[in-house]
Amino acid sequence: MEEAILNLLEWLTSLGYLGIALGLMLEVIPSEIVLGYGGYMIILGKIGFWEAFAAGVIGGTIAQLILYWIGSYGGRPFLEKYGKFLLLKKHHLDLSESWFEKYGSGVIFGARFIPVVRHAISIPAGIAKMSLWKFTLYTVAAMIPWTIFFLYLGIELGSNWMYIKEAARPYLIPMISLAFLMAATFYLVKKFKGPRTT
């Protein structure tokens, strides 16, 4: 299995920045592994940091837009039938729908930092016909720190890039907490904001 992943990563990076973008778009391999390997390729001098960063943000955003459109045009029945081909389980859809209904569009940013749910959350946004420009804005805003973090961690780990999940674990809880604090703040401000009466 590890050899198959390595072969796929080598093939993707042989495509340069397009390979990184494709890796995040397809999500056959988790984005953190693709970006971690990208960081390793950076220190080998095969790709540049900012180009890899741009490819990561663009690829990750396109992946979420595809899921948004699937939710918008296919709806829940389509996803329950074919979601397994997108590596999405029913309980991931249930959880993401629950969060979206409870916290609204602000959860699009916060949920991006939680594995699996970070993809599933795009679906209820599409089903609810959330504003496309807002969806894209929140997605890009989350993809920027996510991409920088895992590229940097891949650079730091070097040839040990395959341990990126273990290395990232101590940082993910604070990242998730901060993301949800920001999402909760957005939700509360939106909920209580209204025209002032005199």
C-alpha positions as CSV (number, residue, x, y, z in Angstrom):
1,M,0.0,0.0,0.0
2,E,2.8,2.4,1.0
3,E,4.6,1.6,-2.3
4,A,1.5,2.3,-4.3
5,I,1.1,5.6,-2.6
6,L,4.7,6.5,-3.2
7,N,4.4,5.5,-6.9
8,L,1.3,7.7,-7.3
9,L,3.0,10.6,-5.5
10,E,6.1,10.3,-7.7
11,W,3.9,10.3,-10.8
12,L,2.0,13.3,-9.6
13,T,5.1,15.3,-8.7
14,S,6.6,14.3,-12.1
15,L,3.8,16.5,-13.5
16,G,5.1,19.4,-11.5
17,Y,2.6,21.9,-10.1
18,L,-0.2,20.4,-12.1
19,G,0.4,17.1,-10.2
20,I,0.0,18.8,-6.8
21,A,-3.2,20.5,-8.0
22,L,-4.5,17.2,-9.3
23,G,-3.5,15.4,-6.1
24,L,-5.6,17.8,-4.1
25,M,-8.5,17.8,-6.6
26,L,-8.8,14.0,-6.7
27,E,-8.1,13.4,-3.0
28,V,-7.2,9.8,-3.6
29,I,-4.3,10.4,-1.3
30,P,-5.1,12.8,1.7
31,S,-4.1,16.4,0.9
32,E,-1.7,16.6,3.9
33,I,0.4,13.7,2.4
34,V,0.4,15.3,-1.1
35,L,1.5,18.6,0.4
36,G,4.0,17.0,2.7
37,Y,5.6,15.2,-0.2
38,G,5.5,18.5,-2.1
39,G,7.5,20.1,0.7
40,Y,10.1,17.3,0.3
41,M,10.2,18.0,-3.4
42,I,10.8,21.7,-2.6
43,I,14.0,21.0,-0.6
44,L,15.2,18.7,-3.4
45,G,14.9,21.7,-5.7
46,K,12.4,20.0,-8.0
47,I,9.6,22.6,-7.5
48,G,9.4,26.1,-5.9
49,F,7.5,26.9,-2.7
50,W,5.2,29.6,-4.0
51,E,4.3,27.7,-7.2
52,A,3.5,24.7,-5.1
53,F,1.5,26.9,-2.7
54,A,-0.6,28.3,-5.6
55,A,-1.1,24.8,-7.0
56,G,-2.3,23.5,-3.6
57,V,-4.7,26.3,-3.0
58,I,-6.1,26.1,-6.6
59,G,-6.4,22.3,-6.6
60,G,-8.0,22.2,-3.1
61,T,-10.5,24.9,-4.0
62,I,-11.5,23.2,-7.3
63,A,-12.0,20.0,-5.4
64,Q,-14.5,21.7,-3.0
65,L,-16.2,23.5,-5.9
66,I,-16.8,20.1,-7.5
67,L,-18.4,18.8,-4.3
68,Y,-20.4,22.0,-4.0
69,W,-21.8,21.5,-7.5
70,I,-22.5,17.8,-6.9
71,G,-24.5,18.8,-3.8
72,S,-26.3,21.6,-5.7
73,Y,-27.3,19.6,-8.7
74,G,-27.3,16.0,-7.4
75,G,-28.7,16.5,-3.9
76,R,-28.6,14.1,-1.0
77,P,-30.1,11.1,-2.9
78,F,-27.3,11.2,-5.4
79,L,-24.7,11.4,-2.7
80,E,-26.2,8.6,-0.7
81,K,-26.1,6.4,-3.8
82,Y,-22.7,7.4,-5.2
83,G,-20.9,9.0,-2.2
84,K,-18.8,5.9,-1.6
85,F,-17.0,6.6,-4.9
86,L,-16.0,10.0,-3.4
87,L,-14.9,8.3,-0.2
88,L,-17.8,9.9,1.7
89,K,-19.8,7.9,4.2
90,K,-23.4,8.6,5.3
91,H,-22.4,9.7,8.8
92,H,-20.0,12.2,7.3
93,L,-22.9,13.7,5.3
94,D,-25.1,13.6,8.4
95,L,-22.5,15.4,10.5
96,S,-21.7,18.0,7.9
97,E,-25.4,18.8,7.3
98,S,-26.0,19.1,11.0
99,W,-23.1,21.5,11.4
100,F,-24.1,23.6,8.4
101,E,-27.7,23.9,9.6
102,K,-26.6,24.8,13.1
103,Y,-23.7,27.3,12.3
104,G,-24.5,28.4,8.8
105,S,-22.0,29.4,6.1
106,G,-19.3,30.3,8.7
107,V,-18.7,26.6,9.3
108,I,-17.3,26.3,5.8
109,F,-14.1,27.8,7.0
110,G,-13.8,26.0,10.4
111,A,-14.6,22.5,9.0
112,R,-11.8,22.7,6.5
113,F,-9.3,21.8,9.2
114,I,-11.0,18.5,10.1
115,P,-10.1,15.4,8.0
116,V,-12.9,13.9,5.9
117,V,-15.5,16.5,7.2
118,R,-13.5,19.2,5.4
119,H,-14.7,17.7,2.1
120,A,-18.2,16.7,3.2
121,I,-19.1,20.2,4.4
122,S,-19.1,21.4,0.8
123,I,-22.1,19.2,0.0
124,P,-24.7,20.8,2.3
125,A,-23.5,24.1,1.2
126,G,-24.3,23.1,-2.4
127,I,-27.6,21.6,-1.4
128,A,-28.5,24.8,0.4
129,K,-27.5,26.9,-2.6
130,M,-25.1,28.9,-0.5
131,S,-23.7,31.9,-2.3
132,L,-21.0,30.6,-4.6
133,W,-18.7,33.6,-4.1
134,K,-18.9,33.3,-0.3
135,F,-18.3,29.6,-0.5
136,T,-15.3,30.1,-2.7
137,L,-14.0,32.9,-0.4
138,Y,-14.3,30.9,2.8
139,T,-12.7,27.8,1.1
140,V,-9.7,29.8,-0.2
141,A,-9.3,31.5,3.2
142,A,-9.0,28.0,4.8
143,M,-6.9,26.5,2.0
144,I,-4.2,29.1,2.4
145,P,-3.0,28.3,5.9
146,W,-3.7,24.5,5.3
147,T,-1.4,24.5,2.3
148,I,1.4,26.6,3.8
149,F,1.4,24.5,7.0
150,F,1.7,21.1,5.3
151,L,4.2,22.3,2.7
152,Y,6.3,23.8,5.5
153,L,6.0,20.7,7.6
154,G,7.1,18.6,4.6
155,I,10.1,20.8,4.2
156,E,11.0,20.4,7.9
157,L,10.6,16.6,7.8
158,G,12.6,16.2,4.6
159,S,13.0,12.5,3.8
160,N,10.8,11.7,6.8
161,W,7.8,13.3,5.0
162,M,5.8,10.1,5.3
163,Y,5.4,10.8,9.0
164,I,3.6,14.0,8.4
165,K,0.4,13.0,10.0
166,E,2.1,12.1,13.2
167,A,4.1,15.4,13.1
168,A,1.0,17.4,12.4
169,R,-1.1,15.9,15.2
170,P,0.1,18.2,18.0
171,Y,-0.7,21.3,15.9
172,L,-4.1,20.2,14.5
173,I,-6.1,20.5,17.7
174,P,-5.1,24.2,18.2
175,M,-5.7,24.8,14.5
176,I,-9.2,23.2,14.7
177,S,-10.0,25.1,18.0
178,L,-8.9,28.4,16.5
179,A,-10.8,27.7,13.2
180,F,-14.0,26.9,15.1
181,L,-13.6,29.9,17.4
182,M,-13.5,32.1,14.3
183,A,-16.5,30.3,12.8
184,A,-18.4,30.6,16.1
185,T,-17.6,34.3,16.3
186,F,-18.8,34.8,12.7
187,Y,-22.0,32.9,13.6
188,L,-22.7,35.0,16.7
189,V,-21.9,38.3,15.0
190,K,-24.2,37.4,12.1
191,K,-27.0,36.2,14.5
192,F,-27.0,39.2,16.8
193,K,-26.2,41.8,14.2
194,G,-29.2,43.8,13.1
195,P,-30.4,47.3,12.5
196,R,-30.1,49.6,15.4
197,T,-33.2,51.2,16.7
198,T,-33.3,54.6,18.2
